[in-house]
Amino acid sequence: MDFEIADTSTHQALAALDGVERMSMVIALRYRSPMIRDNVSLNSILPIADLCKLYYRFGEYRAEMLGARIKHELKVLRAAYAAGKKTTLEH
């Protein structure tokens, strides 16, 4: 699989359970291909995140993925039509 590293500048660690200071780093990996579904969950960072920035960036990411999927489907549809294949509802 081909991955890209997401921007991690807004991530931080949750407090340690025993009160001892700790260091943590988060690296979010995303598939480069928009055709591979990701199961991103934001639940673990909601208590510590800047929600306005988080929701904006997450929405932006999802919209970019949706746009790429639509472009891919349009390319497939045009190629099939150019090859003389019949277009049906089943695709």
Secondary structure per residue as TSV (DSSP state, phi and psi in degrees):
chain	resnum	aa	ss	phi	psi
A	1	M	-	360.0	151.4
A	2	D	-	-107.5	120.9
A	3	F	E	-116.3	159.5
A	4	E	E	-126.9	152.7
A	5	I	E	-91.1	127.4
A	6	A	-	-77.7	158.7
A	7	D	-	-64.7	127.3
A	8	T	-	-109.8	15.9
A	9	S	T	-68.7	-17.2
A	10	T	T	-105.8	9.4
A	11	H	-	-94.0	148.3
A	12	Q	-	-148.0	163.2
A	13	A	-	-86.4	150.5
A	14	L	-	-73.1	160.5
A	15	A	-	-63.0	144.7
A	16	A	-	-70.1	145.5
A	17	L	T	-67.5	-35.4
A	18	D	T	-91.7	6.9
A	19	G	S	81.5	-4.4
A	20	V	-	-80.6	137.2
A	21	E	-	-65.9	143.2
A	22	R	-	-139.8	161.9
A	23	M	-	-111.0	142.9
A	24	S	-	-148.6	151.4
A	25	M	-	-138.9	139.6
A	26	V	-	-114.2	129.9
A	27	I	-	-121.0	113.1
A	28	A	-	-91.2	123.8
A	29	L	E	-104.3	136.2
A	30	R	E	-125.7	146.0
A	31	Y	E	-67.0	139.5
A	32	R	S	-69.7	-35.5
A	33	S	-	-76.4	123.9
A	34	P	T	-71.3	-9.2
A	35	M	T	-82.3	-10.6
A	36	I	S	-94.9	123.3
A	37	R	-	-71.7	137.1
A	38	D	-	-111.5	152.8
A	39	N	-	-115.0	61.4
A	40	V	-	-70.4	134.8
A	41	S	-	-125.2	132.6
A	42	L	-	-98.8	-0.6
A	43	N	T	-57.1	-37.6
A	44	S	T	-72.6	-19.6
A	45	I	T	-109.0	-2.7
A	46	L	T	-56.7	-40.6
A	47	P	T	-67.2	-21.1
A	48	I	T	-116.4	-0.3
A	49	A	S	-94.4	155.3
A	50	D	-	-78.6	99.8
A	51	L	H	-61.5	-36.2
A	52	C	H	-61.0	-47.9
A	53	K	H	-68.3	-41.9
A	54	L	H	-60.4	-49.6
A	55	Y	H	-66.4	-38.0
A	56	Y	H	-61.6	-50.0
A	57	R	H	-68.2	-36.7
A	58	F	H	-66.8	-43.2
A	59	G	H	-63.1	-40.6
A	60	E	H	-62.2	-45.6
A	61	Y	H	-60.1	-47.9
A	62	R	H	-64.2	-39.7
A	63	A	H	-65.4	-39.0
A	64	E	H	-63.9	-41.7
A	65	M	H	-65.1	-42.5
A	66	L	H	-62.8	-43.5
A	67	G	H	-60.9	-41.1
A	68	A	H	-66.7	-37.5
A	69	R	H	-66.0	-40.4
A	70	I	H	-65.3	-43.0
A	71	K	H	-60.5	-40.9
A	72	H	H	-62.7	-47.1
A	73	E	H	-63.4	-37.4
A	74	L	H	-64.8	-40.8
A	75	K	H	-62.9	-43.4
A	76	V	H	-63.0	-45.0
A	77	L	H	-61.6	-45.0
A	78	R	H	-66.0	-39.4
A	79	A	H	-65.2	-41.3
A	80	A	H	-64.4	-42.4
A	81	Y	H	-64.9	-42.7
A	82	A	H	-64.7	-29.0
A	83	A	T	-82.8	-0.6
A	84	G	T	85.3	11.3
A	85	K	-	-77.1	144.8
A	86	K	-	-74.3	139.9
A	87	T	-	-93.6	126.7
A	88	T	-	-125.6	172.3
A	89	L	T	-71.0	-22.8
A	90	E	T	-78.6	-19.8
A	91	H	-	65.2	360.0
